[in-house]
Amino acid sequence: MPDFGGTETVAAPQSLTQATQEKLRQLVARIEKLEEEKKSIADDVKETYAEAKALGFDTKVLRQVVRIRKQDRQEREEQEMVRDLYLHALGEI
């Protein structure tokens, strides 16, 4: 278990040392800042998809393309082979 000012359990704020309390405040502030940045980035992504849609692109397919490009090529090819096998077994292709 992490050391929070020399105690095994954290029962009350006074059990934290001054330095530990400051470190905790810094960590919380960093997390809050990152959460704000994450929301801002998510809004930017949403706006970009809206722009793509306005230009006539299919955003469902665009999301698939982005997801596929994140994958390792070998992993993607293996998944495609299994998917094709399943579709063939179901008579879809």
Secondary structure as a PSIPRED ss2 file (coil, helix, strand):
# PSIPRED VFORMAT (PSIPRED V4.0)

   1 M C   1.000  0.000  0.000
   2 P C   1.000  0.000  0.000
   3 D C   1.000  0.000  0.000
   4 F C   1.000  0.000  0.000
   5 G C   1.000  0.000  0.000
   6 G C   1.000  0.000  0.000
   7 T C   1.000  0.000  0.000
   8 E C   1.000  0.000  0.000
   9 T C   1.000  0.000  0.000
  10 V C   1.000  0.000  0.000
  11 A C   1.000  0.000  0.000
  12 A C   1.000  0.000  0.000
  13 P H   0.000  1.000  0.000
  14 Q H   0.000  1.000  0.000
  15 S H   0.000  1.000  0.000
  16 L C   1.000  0.000  0.000
  17 T C   1.000  0.000  0.000
  18 Q H   0.000  1.000  0.000
  19 A H   0.000  1.000  0.000
  20 T H   0.000  1.000  0.000
  21 Q H   0.000  1.000  0.000
  22 E H   0.000  1.000  0.000
  23 K H   0.000  1.000  0.000
  24 L H   0.000  1.000  0.000
  25 R H   0.000  1.000  0.000
  26 Q H   0.000  1.000  0.000
  27 L H   0.000  1.000  0.000
  28 V H   0.000  1.000  0.000
  29 A H   0.000  1.000  0.000
  30 R H   0.000  1.000  0.000
  31 I H   0.000  1.000  0.000
  32 E H   0.000  1.000  0.000
  33 K H   0.000  1.000  0.000
  34 L H   0.000  1.000  0.000
  35 E H   0.000  1.000  0.000
  36 E H   0.000  1.000  0.000
  37 E H   0.000  1.000  0.000
  38 K H   0.000  1.000  0.000
  39 K H   0.000  1.000  0.000
  40 S H   0.000  1.000  0.000
  41 I H   0.000  1.000  0.000
  42 A H   0.000  1.000  0.000
  43 D H   0.000  1.000  0.000
  44 D H   0.000  1.000  0.000
  45 V H   0.000  1.000  0.000
  46 K H   0.000  1.000  0.000
  47 E H   0.000  1.000  0.000
  48 T H   0.000  1.000  0.000
  49 Y H   0.000  1.000  0.000
  50 A H   0.000  1.000  0.000
  51 E H   0.000  1.000  0.000
  52 A H   0.000  1.000  0.000
  53 K H   0.000  1.000  0.000
  54 A H   0.000  1.000  0.000
  55 L C   1.000  0.000  0.000
  56 G C   1.000  0.000  0.000
  57 F C   1.000  0.000  0.000
  58 D C   1.000  0.000  0.000
  59 T H   0.000  1.000  0.000
  60 K H   0.000  1.000  0.000
  61 V H   0.000  1.000  0.000
  62 L H   0.000  1.000  0.000
  63 R H   0.000  1.000  0.000
  64 Q H   0.000  1.000  0.000
  65 V H   0.000  1.000  0.000
  66 V H   0.000  1.000  0.000
  67 R H   0.000  1.000  0.000
  68 I H   0.000  1.000  0.000
  69 R H   0.000  1.000  0.000
  70 K H   0.000  1.000  0.000
  71 Q C   1.000  0.000  0.000
  72 D C   1.000  0.000  0.000
  73 R H   0.000  1.000  0.000
  74 Q H   0.000  1.000  0.000
  75 E H   0.000  1.000  0.000
  76 R H   0.000  1.000  0.000
  77 E H   0.000  1.000  0.000
  78 E H   0.000  1.000  0.000
  79 Q H   0.000  1.000  0.000
  80 E H   0.000  1.000  0.000
  81 M H   0.000  1.000  0.000
  82 V H   0.000  1.000  0.000
  83 R H   0.000  1.000  0.000
  84 D H   0.000  1.000  0.000
  85 L H   0.000  1.000  0.000
  86 Y H   0.000  1.000  0.000
  87 L H   0.000  1.000  0.000
  88 H H   0.000  1.000  0.000
  89 A H   0.000  1.000  0.000
  90 L C   1.000  0.000  0.000
  91 G C   1.000  0.000  0.000
  92 E C   1.000  0.000  0.000
  93 I C   1.000  0.000  0.000
